[in-house]
Amino acid sequence: MRVAELYEPKKFRLVQGSIPGPGPGEVQVRVSAVGICGSDLHSYLEGSVGDVPCRYPMVLGHEPAGAVVSTGPGVSGWEPGMRAAFEPAIYCYHCEFCLAGHHNVCARLRFLSQPGDPGFFRDFVNLPAHNLLPLPSGLSLRDATMIEPLAVVVHSMKFAALAAGETAAVFGAGPIGLFTIALLKLSGASRIWAVEPVPHRRELARLLGADAVADPASVDPAAHIWKETGRRGVDVSIDCAAKAGSVNACIHATRHAGRIVVTGIPSEIQVPLDFHSMRRKELALYNVRRSCHESQVALGLLVRHPDRFAPIITHTRPIEEIGEAFGKLERYEDGIGKLVVTLD
């Protein structure tokens, strides 16, 4: 099978690999499409994801969809050819946190696409049967790659706790920021500001539901939002960029007793925090660790609101061009939003 390996920063190679048959309780799947995530770009550009260094060669990709090839002993309900989205996290299901329902912070979590656990930029993968989510016939495999990142944003909405009519600011209009804007609009936000330095992504933010956009290279976004809200601030700020002081910009853009949600992953190991400004406002600060039981909700949103999410995917590239695909994202070329790598 084909395997796309990242063997050093900014360098991929396509190699041949093999895979055994599925074991007990497992399903072997054929991967058809994989979205590129911001954390994949951290590995590609920086050689780490936050404080977790890469170990090369490694296989990235954790927003996959495809079809069943075969099933291992003890598996029922799945047959060859059935289409599914694939959950990339493998949980222990018996630690304190899994038993409390917080599977996303499992004490023995394995995440396919991190060092030691190859991801989905390869033709075949063996997965626990419960890591498959069946797809309705009307949803393409390309669009099904949005389930994983959208589930992360659905999880973030639990912390945002937006009430109808409240205001919000979203820092960063990459794919996660665009999903966030779309969900805030669906949740009844009265006004959404999007802060984004790339011009075409500001336009995508408007298309997804932002009422106002700001270029942080031209204005101080927090001061701009503070002024536009009559020196009150927004009810909730969501940091989908986690760079260039965006967490502190959220602190300054948010009203007293408001909420801040950090969905993005900072590149820095230590992140500066304007603690006393946050303290004086008594802000609630949350961070997001992927999703937790929200994949089915994300699937339902994609099925019910296809037109709202369709603009997020702007490009596809075959796995043979994966290096070019990552380079295009690095340079923000060609009006790029979200890019999906295809393996069919």
Backbone hydrogen bonds in HBPLUS format (Angstrom, degrees):
<---DONOR---> <-ACCEPTOR-->    atom                        ^
c    i                          cat <-CA-CA->   ^        H-A-AA   ^      H-
h    n   atom  resd res      DA  || num        DHA   H-A  angle D-A-AA Bond
n    s   type  num  typ     dist DA aas  dist angle  dist       angle   num
A0017-GLY N   A0001-MET O   2.77 MM  16  5.17 155.9  1.83 146.9 155.0     1
A0123-ASP N   A0002-ARG O   3.15 MM 121  5.76 145.5  2.27 156.4 162.1     2
A0003-VAL N   A0015-VAL O   2.84 MM  12  5.28 146.3  1.95 157.1 159.6     3
A0015-VAL N   A0003-VAL O   2.86 MM  12  5.28 169.2  1.87 156.3 156.8     4
A0004-ALA N   A0121-PHE O   2.93 MM 117  5.57 179.5  1.93 169.0 168.9     5
A0005-GLU N   A0013-ARG O   2.83 MM   8  5.36 161.4  1.87 170.7 166.4     6
A0013-ARG N   A0005-GLU O   2.85 MM   8  5.36 142.1  1.99 145.7 157.9     7
A0006-LEU N   A0058-MET O   2.87 MM  52  5.41 171.7  1.87 168.3 166.5     8
A0058-MET N   A0006-LEU O   3.05 MM  52  5.41 153.1  2.12 136.6 144.2     9
A0007-TYR N   A0011-LYS O   3.03 MM   4  6.08 144.7  2.15 154.9 165.9    10
A0011-LYS N   A0008-GLU O   3.01 MM   3  5.46 149.0  2.10 149.9 143.3    11
A0010-LYS N   A0044-TYR O   2.91 MM  34  5.15 126.8  2.20 130.6 145.7    12
A0026-GLU N   A0023-GLY O   2.99 MM   3  5.30 155.5  2.05 137.8 136.3    13
A0025-GLY N   A0073-PRO O   2.83 MM  48  6.07 156.9  1.88 160.8 167.9    14
A0129-ALA N   A0025-GLY O   2.94 MM 104  5.98 159.7  1.98 163.5 157.3    15
A0072-GLY N   A0026-GLU O   2.81 MM  46  5.21 160.2  1.85 165.3 158.4    16
A0027-VAL N   A0127-LEU O   2.75 MM 100  5.40 153.0  1.82 156.6 165.9    17
A0127-LEU N   A0027-VAL O   2.93 MM 100  5.40 164.1  1.95 148.4 152.5    18
A0028-GLN N   A0070-SER O   2.86 MM  42  5.28 162.4  1.89 149.8 155.3    19
A0069-VAL N   A0028-GLN O   2.73 MM  41  5.47 168.8  1.74 157.6 154.4    20
A0070-SER N   A0028-GLN O   3.33 MM  42  5.28 157.1  2.39 131.6 136.5    21
A0029-VAL N   A0125-VAL O   2.87 MM  96  5.49 167.6  1.89 160.1 163.0    22
A0125-VAL N   A0029-VAL O   3.14 MM  96  5.49 150.2  2.24 143.2 151.2    23
A0030-ARG N   A0067-ALA O   2.73 MM  37  5.34 167.2  1.75 167.0 170.6    24
A0067-ALA N   A0030-ARG O   3.02 MM  37  5.34 155.3  2.08 144.8 151.9    25
A0031-VAL N   A0123-ASP O   2.82 MM  92  5.27 161.3  1.86 143.9 149.8    26
A0032-SER N   A0065-ALA O   2.92 MM  33  5.99 163.8  1.95 143.1 148.0    27
A0343-LEU N   A0032-SER O   2.82 MM 311  4.84 162.8  1.85 134.7 134.3    28
A0033-ALA N   A0065-ALA O   3.19 MM  32  5.52 157.5  2.24 154.6 153.8    29
A0065-ALA N   A0033-ALA O   2.96 MM  32  5.52 135.3  2.16 160.0 164.1    30
A0034-VAL N   A0341-VAL O   2.83 MM 307  5.21 152.4  1.91 149.7 158.7    31
A0341-VAL N   A0034-VAL O   2.80 MM 307  5.21 164.5  1.82 156.5 151.0    32
A0035-GLY N   A0063-GLU O   3.02 MM  28  5.02 159.9  2.06 130.5 132.0    33
A0036-ILE N   A0339-LEU O   3.07 MM 303  5.98 159.1  2.11 178.2 172.9    34
A0040-ASP N   A0037-CYS O   3.05 MM   3  5.17 126.2  2.35  99.0 112.8    35
A0041-LEU N   A0037-CYS O   3.22 MM   4  6.68 148.2  2.33 143.9 152.5    36
A0042-HIS N   A0038-GLY O   3.02 MM   4  6.45 142.9  2.16 141.9 152.3    37
A0043-SER N   A0039-SER O   3.16 MM   4  6.48 160.5  2.20 147.2 150.3    38
A0044-TYR N   A0040-ASP O   2.94 MM   4  6.19 158.4  1.98 147.6 154.4    39
A0045-LEU N   A0041-LEU O   2.78 MM   4  5.80 165.3  1.80 154.1 157.2    40
A0046-GLU N   A0042-HIS O   2.76 MM   4  5.32 157.5  1.81 144.7 152.6    41
A0047-GLY N   A0043-SER O   3.26 MM   4  4.68 143.0  2.40 110.8 118.1    42
A0054-CYS N   A0047-GLY O   2.92 MM   7  5.33 169.0  1.93 133.6 130.5    43
A0049-VAL N   A0052-VAL O   2.90 MM   3  5.24 158.4  1.94 144.9 149.9    44
A0052-VAL N   A0049-VAL O   3.10 MM   3  5.24 163.1  2.13 120.2 124.8    45
A0119-GLY N   A0059-VAL O   2.76 MM  60  5.06 148.8  1.86 118.9 127.5    46
A0121-PHE N   A0060-LEU O   3.18 MM  61  6.07 140.5  2.34 169.5 158.0    47
A0120-PHE N   A0061-GLY O   2.85 MM  59  4.85 159.7  1.89 126.6 133.5    48
A0086-PHE N   A0064-PRO O   3.31 MM  22  5.68 166.7  2.33 129.1 130.8    49
A0066-GLY N   A0084-ALA O   2.96 MM  18  5.70 164.8  1.99 167.9 172.9    50
A0084-ALA N   A0066-GLY O   2.95 MM  18  5.70 160.1  1.99 143.7 146.3    51
A0068-VAL N   A0082-MET O   2.88 MM  14  5.42 152.8  1.95 147.4 155.2    52
A0081-GLY N   A0068-VAL O   2.82 MM  13  5.20 171.0  1.83 139.5 140.0    53
A0075-VAL N   A0072-GLY O   3.36 MM   3  6.00 151.0  2.45 141.7 140.1    54
A0082-MET N   A0079-GLU O   3.14 MM   3  5.89 164.6  2.17 144.4 146.2    55
A0135-LEU N   A0083-ARG O   3.31 MM  52  5.80 153.4  2.39 130.1 128.4    56
A0085-ALA N   A0133-LEU O   2.94 MM  48  5.13 155.9  2.00 143.1 147.7    57
A0133-LEU N   A0085-ALA O   2.89 MM  48  5.13 157.2  1.94 154.8 158.3    58
A0087-GLU N   A0131-ASN O   2.74 MM  44  4.87 172.2  1.75 153.0 155.7    59
A0112-LEU N   A0088-PRO O   2.95 MM  24  5.21 170.8  1.95 151.0 148.0    60
A0090-ILE N   A0110-ARG O   2.73 MM  20  5.08 171.6  1.74 157.3 160.0    61
A0110-ARG N   A0090-ILE O   3.01 MM  20  5.08 159.4  2.06 150.0 155.2    62
A0099-LEU N   A0095-CYS O   2.99 MM   4  6.14 168.9  2.00 160.0 163.3    63
A0100-ALA N   A0096-GLU O   3.16 MM   4  6.32 129.1  2.43 130.0 142.4    64
A0100-ALA N   A0097-PHE O   3.21 MM   3  5.03 131.1  2.46  90.1 103.1    65
A0102-HIS N   A0097-PHE O   2.77 MM   5  5.06 140.8  1.92 165.1 154.4    66
A0101-GLY N   A0098-CYS O   2.92 MM   3  5.04 159.4  1.96 107.8 113.9    67
A0105-VAL N   A0102-HIS O   3.11 MM   3  5.87 164.7  2.13 121.7 126.2    68
A0106-CYS N   A0103-HIS O   3.04 MM   3  4.95 149.4  2.13 118.2 113.3    69
A0109-LEU N   A0106-CYS O   3.40 MM   3  5.02 153.5  2.47 109.7 105.0    70
A0114-GLN N   A0111-PHE O   3.10 MM   3  5.96 147.5  2.21 150.0 149.0    71
A0113-SER N   A0117-ASP O   2.70 MM   4  5.76 153.7  1.77 165.8 162.5    72
A0117-ASP N   A0114-GLN O   2.94 MM   3  5.52 164.9  1.96 144.7 147.8    73
A0131-ASN N   A0128-PRO O   2.87 MM   3  5.49 163.7  1.89 123.9 127.7    74
A0132-LEU N   A0129-ALA O   3.27 MM   3  5.90 154.5  2.34 120.7 121.3    75
A0139-LEU N   A0136-PRO O   3.27 MM   3  5.88 170.7  2.28 119.4 122.3    76
A0144-ALA N   A0140-SER O   2.90 MM   4  6.13 139.2  2.07 140.9 153.6    77
A0145-THR N   A0142-ARG O   3.25 MM   3  5.68 153.4  2.33 105.8 113.1    78
A0146-MET N   A0143-ASP O   3.03 MM   3  5.70 163.5  2.06 116.3 121.6    79
A0147-ILE N   A0144-ALA O   3.10 MM   3  5.57 167.4  2.11 115.4 119.4    80
A0150-LEU N   A0146-MET O   2.95 MM   4  5.89 157.1  2.00 151.7 159.3    81
A0151-ALA N   A0147-ILE O   2.85 MM   4  5.94 149.1  1.95 149.0 156.9    82
A0152-VAL N   A0148-GLU O   3.26 MM   4  6.60 147.6  2.37 145.2 153.3    83
A0153-VAL N   A0149-PRO O   3.18 MM   4  6.55 153.2  2.25 145.4 151.8    84
A0154-VAL N   A0150-LEU O   2.85 MM   4  6.18 153.9  1.92 150.4 158.3    85
A0155-HIS N   A0151-ALA O   2.98 MM   4  6.21 154.5  2.04 144.5 151.0    86
A0156-SER N   A0152-VAL O   3.00 MM   4  6.36 147.8  2.11 141.0 150.2    87
A0157-MET N   A0153-VAL O   3.05 MM   4  6.35 139.3  2.22 144.8 155.1    88
A0157-MET N   A0154-VAL O   3.17 MM   3  5.18 128.9  2.44  94.6 107.9    89
A0158-LYS N   A0155-HIS O   3.11 MM   3  5.57 148.2  2.21 108.8 117.4    90
A0159-PHE N   A0156-SER O   3.08 MM   3  5.50 132.5  2.32 106.7 117.8    91
A0160-ALA N   A0156-SER O   3.04 MM   4  6.38 156.8  2.09 148.2 155.6    92
A0161-ALA N   A0157-MET O   2.94 MM   4  5.94 151.6  2.02 140.7 146.5    93
A0166-GLU N   A0163-ALA O   3.00 MM   3  5.69 159.9  2.04 147.1 146.9    94
A0165-GLY N   A0188-GLY O   2.77 MM  23  5.84 172.6  1.78 145.0 147.1    95
A0190-SER N   A0166-GLU O   2.85 MM  24  5.66 152.9  1.93 141.6 150.2    96
A0235-ASP N   A0167-THR O   3.21 MM  68  5.31 128.8  2.48 109.1 121.0    97
A0236-VAL N   A0167-THR O   3.31 MM  69  6.69 144.2  2.45 141.4 151.6    98
A0168-ALA N   A0191-ARG O   3.04 MM  23  6.51 157.0  2.10 159.9 165.8    99
A0193-TRP N   A0168-ALA O   2.92 MM  25  6.38 159.4  1.97 149.5 155.4   100
A0169-ALA N   A0236-VAL O   3.03 MM  67  6.57 145.1  2.15 146.2 156.1   101
A0238-ILE N   A0169-ALA O   2.81 MM  69  6.24 160.9  1.84 163.4 169.8   102
A0170-VAL N   A0193-TRP O   2.77 MM  23  6.15 159.7  1.81 159.2 165.5   103
A0195-VAL N   A0170-VAL O   2.86 MM  25  6.19 162.7  1.89 162.1 164.1   104
A0171-PHE N   A0238-ILE O   2.93 MM  67  6.27 165.9  1.95 158.9 163.2   105
A0240-CYS N   A0171-PHE O   2.81 MM  69  5.56 142.1  1.95 144.7 157.1   106
A0172-GLY N   A0195-VAL O   2.74 MM  23  5.74 162.4  1.77 160.4 166.5   107
A0178-LEU N   A0174-GLY O   2.84 MM   4  6.07 153.7  1.90 159.4 168.4   108
A0179-PHE N   A0175-PRO O   2.90 MM   4  6.17 163.0  1.93 155.0 158.8   109
A0180-THR N   A0176-ILE O   2.93 MM   4  6.11 153.6  2.00 144.2 152.2   110
A0181-ILE N   A0177-GLY O   2.92 MM   4  6.19 156.7  1.97 147.4 152.8   111
A0182-ALA N   A0178-LEU O   3.01 MM   4  6.25 164.9  2.03 151.4 155.3   112
A0183-LEU N   A0179-PHE O   2.98 MM   4  6.24 157.6  2.03 150.5 156.1   113
A0184-LEU N   A0180-THR O   2.87 MM   4  6.08 157.1  1.93 152.3 159.0   114
A0185-LYS N   A0181-ILE O   3.00 MM   4  6.21 157.5  2.05 150.5 156.2   115
A0186-LEU N   A0182-ALA O   3.01 MM   4  6.29 158.0  2.06 144.2 150.4   116
A0187-SER N   A0183-LEU O   2.86 MM   4  5.99 134.9  2.07 139.8 152.2   117
A0189-ALA N   A0184-LEU O   3.10 MM   5  5.64 164.1  2.12 152.9 152.2   118
A0188-GLY N   A0185-LYS O   3.15 MM   3  5.38 163.1  2.18 107.2 112.4   119
A0211-ASP N   A0192-ILE O   2.89 MM  19  5.26 140.8  2.04 134.1 146.6   120
A0212-ALA N   A0192-ILE O   3.15 MM  20  6.47 145.3  2.28 160.2 159.1   121
A0194-ALA N   A0212-ALA O   2.88 MM  18  6.33 151.1  1.96 147.3 156.4   122
A0214-ALA N   A0194-ALA O   2.85 MM  20  6.29 143.4  1.99 157.9 163.2   123
A0196-GLU N   A0214-ALA O   3.03 MM  18  6.39 157.4  2.08 167.1 174.4   124
A0201-ARG N   A0198-VAL O   3.08 MM   3  5.44 128.8  2.35 108.7 122.4   125
A0202-ARG N   A0198-VAL O   3.08 MM   4  6.43 140.9  2.23 151.4 163.3   126
A0202-ARG N   A0199-PRO O   3.05 MM   3  5.16 126.7  2.35  97.7 111.9   127
A0203-GLU N   A0199-PRO O   3.16 MM   4  6.59 149.8  2.25 148.2 156.3   128
A0204-LEU N   A0200-HIS O   3.00 MM   4  6.31 149.6  2.10 137.4 145.8   129
A0205-ALA N   A0201-ARG O   2.88 MM   4  6.05 149.4  1.98 138.5 146.9   130
A0206-ARG N   A0202-ARG O   3.08 MM   4  6.44 151.1  2.17 143.1 149.8   131
A0207-LEU N   A0203-GLU O   2.97 MM   4  6.27 157.5  2.03 146.8 153.3   132
A0208-LEU N   A0204-LEU O   2.89 MM   4  6.17 144.3  2.02 148.2 157.6   133
A0209-GLY N   A0205-ALA O   3.11 MM   4  6.36 119.1  2.50 137.6 152.2   134
A0210-ALA N   A0205-ALA O   2.88 MM   5  5.44 167.6  1.89 144.4 140.6   135
A0209-GLY N   A0206-ARG O   3.12 MM   3  5.22 147.3  2.23  99.7 109.5   136
A0218-SER N   A0215-ASP O   2.88 MM   3  5.44 157.3  1.93 118.6 125.9   137
A0219-VAL N   A0215-ASP O   3.07 MM   4  6.30 154.9  2.14 158.8 166.7   138
A0224-HIS N   A0220-ASP O   2.85 MM   4  6.00 156.1  1.91 158.5 166.6   139
A0225-ILE N   A0221-PRO O   2.90 MM   4  6.08 162.7  1.93 150.6 154.2   140
A0226-TRP N   A0222-ALA O   2.84 MM   4  5.97 160.0  1.88 148.2 154.8   141
A0227-LYS N   A0223-ALA O   2.96 MM   4  6.09 155.1  2.02 143.4 149.2   142
A0228-GLU N   A0224-HIS O   2.96 MM   4  6.20 162.6  1.99 148.0 153.1   143
A0229-THR N   A0225-ILE O   2.96 MM   4  6.09 136.6  2.15 146.9 156.9   144
A0231-ARG N   A0226-TRP O   2.67 MM   5  4.76 146.0  1.78 164.8 163.7   145
A0230-GLY N   A0227-LYS O   3.05 MM   3  5.26 154.9  2.11 116.2 116.3   146
A0234-VAL N   A0253-ALA O   2.95 MM  19  6.35 158.2  1.99 154.5 152.5   147
A0255-ARG N   A0234-VAL O   2.85 MM  21  5.46 171.0  1.86 150.9 150.2   148
A0259-ARG N   A0235-ASP O   3.14 MM  24  6.58 160.3  2.18 150.7 156.4   149
A0237-SER N   A0259-ARG O   3.02 MM  22  6.53 154.0  2.09 153.3 160.0   150
A0261-VAL N   A0237-SER O   2.94 MM  24  6.42 156.7  2.00 155.7 163.3   151
A0239-ASP N   A0261-VAL O   2.75 MM  22  6.15 157.5  1.80 159.4 167.0   152
A0263-THR N   A0239-ASP O   2.90 MM  24  5.83 146.2  2.01 136.5 147.5   153
A0264-GLY N   A0239-ASP O   3.00 MM  25  6.20 170.3  2.01 148.4 147.6   154
A0246-SER N   A0243-LYS O   3.06 MM   3  5.49 141.4  2.22 109.5 120.3   155
A0249-ALA N   A0245-GLY O   3.00 MM   4  6.29 149.3  2.10 148.2 158.0   156
A0250-CYS N   A0246-SER O   2.93 MM   4  6.17 147.8  2.04 143.9 151.5   157
A0251-ILE N   A0247-VAL O   3.09 MM   4  6.49 151.8  2.17 143.6 151.2   158
A0252-HIS N   A0248-ASN O   3.08 MM   4  6.40 155.5  2.14 148.3 153.5   159
A0253-ALA N   A0249-ALA O   2.97 MM   4  6.10 133.8  2.19 141.4 154.0   160
A0253-ALA N   A0250-CYS O   3.19 MM   3  5.07 130.3  2.45  93.5 106.8   161
A0258-GLY N   A0255-ARG O   3.16 MM   3  5.26 135.6  2.37 134.3 127.1   162
A0257-ALA N   A0281-LYS O   2.71 MM  24  5.75 161.6  1.75 155.5 161.4   163
A0284-ALA N   A0258-GLY O   3.08 MM  26  6.47 166.0  2.10 154.3 158.0   164
A0260-ILE N   A0284-ALA O   2.80 MM  24  6.10 152.0  1.87 168.3 176.5   165
A0286-TYR N   A0260-ILE O   2.83 MM  26  6.14 163.0  1.86 156.7 162.5   166
A0262-VAL N   A0286-TYR O   2.86 MM  24  6.18 158.1  1.91 143.1 149.8   167
A0288-VAL N   A0262-VAL O   3.08 MM  26  6.28 145.0  2.21 165.6 157.8   168
A0275-PHE N   A0273-LEU O   2.78 MM   2  5.33 130.7  2.02 108.8  93.0   169
A0278-MET N   A0274-ASP O   3.23 MM   4  6.52 160.0  2.27 151.9 157.9   170
A0279-ARG N   A0275-PHE O   2.68 MM   4  5.94 152.7  1.75 151.4 160.7   171
A0280-ARG N   A0276-HIS O   2.92 MM   4  6.01 164.4  1.94 144.7 147.9   172
A0281-LYS N   A0277-SER O   3.28 MM   4  6.41 146.8  2.40 137.8 145.7   173
A0282-GLU N   A0278-MET O   3.04 MM   4  6.02 113.9  2.49 134.8 151.4   174
A0283-LEU N   A0278-MET O   3.19 MM   5  5.51 166.7  2.21 149.9 154.1   175
A0282-GLU N   A0279-ARG O   3.00 MM   3  4.90 146.1  2.11  99.1 109.8   176
A0298-ALA N   A0294-GLU O   2.95 MM   4  6.22 158.9  1.99 154.9 161.1   177
A0299-LEU N   A0295-SER O   2.90 MM   4  6.18 158.7  1.95 150.9 156.4   178
A0300-GLY N   A0296-GLN O   3.00 MM   4  6.25 159.4  2.04 145.7 150.9   179
A0301-LEU N   A0297-VAL O   2.97 MM   4  6.28 151.8  2.05 149.7 157.3   180
A0302-LEU N   A0298-ALA O   3.04 MM   4  6.33 158.4  2.09 152.5 157.7   181
A0303-VAL N   A0299-LEU O   3.02 MM   4  6.28 152.8  2.10 150.2 157.8   182
A0304-ARG N   A0300-GLY O   2.93 MM   4  6.06 158.4  1.98 149.2 154.9   183
A0305-HIS N   A0301-LEU O   2.86 MM   4  5.72 147.2  1.96 146.9 154.7   184
A0308-ARG N   A0305-HIS O   3.16 MM   3  5.49 129.6  2.42 105.2 117.9   185
A0310-ALA N   A0306-PRO O   3.00 MM   4  5.90 139.0  2.17 148.8 160.1   186
A0312-ILE N   A0309-PHE O   3.11 MM   3  5.85 161.9  2.14 125.7 131.0   187
A0338-LYS N   A0312-ILE O   2.81 MM  26  5.71 143.7  1.94 161.2 160.4   188
A0314-THR N   A0338-LYS O   3.00 MM  24  5.72 152.3  2.08 143.8 150.9   189
A0315-HIS N   A0338-LYS O   3.38 MM  23  6.59 163.4  2.41 154.6 152.9   190
A0340-VAL N   A0315-HIS O   3.00 MM  25  6.43 156.0  2.06 141.7 146.9   191
A0317-ARG N   A0340-VAL O   3.02 MM  23  6.48 147.5  2.13 149.6 156.0   192
A0342-THR N   A0317-ARG O   2.88 MM  25  6.07 155.6  1.94 138.1 145.7   193
A0321-GLU N   A0318-PRO O   2.81 MM   3  5.53 160.2  1.85 122.9 129.5   194
A0319-ILE N   A0342-THR O   2.93 MM  23  5.83 133.6  2.15 178.8 165.8   195
A0322-ILE N   A0319-ILE O   3.17 MM   3  5.02 148.9  2.27 117.5 112.4   196
A0325-ALA N   A0321-GLU O   2.94 MM   4  6.22 152.6  2.01 150.6 159.5   197
A0326-PHE N   A0322-ILE O   3.03 MM   4  6.30 163.7  2.05 153.3 155.2   198
A0327-GLY N   A0323-GLY O   3.02 MM   4  6.21 155.2  2.08 144.1 151.6   199
A0328-LYS N   A0324-GLU O   2.90 MM   4  6.11 149.4  1.99 148.0 155.6   200
A0329-LEU N   A0325-ALA O   3.14 MM   4  6.49 154.4  2.21 147.1 153.5   201
A0330-GLU N   A0326-PHE O   2.88 MM   4  6.14 156.5  1.94 149.2 156.2   202
A0331-ARG N   A0327-GLY O   3.07 MM   4  6.27 148.7  2.18 143.5 150.5   203
A0333-GLU N   A0328-LYS O   3.12 MM   5  5.33 163.7  2.15 149.0 152.3   204
A0332-TYR N   A0329-LEU O   3.21 MM   3  4.94 155.1  2.28  97.4 105.0   205
A0336-ILE N   A0333-GLU O   3.05 MM   3  5.88 140.8  2.21 125.4 133.7   206
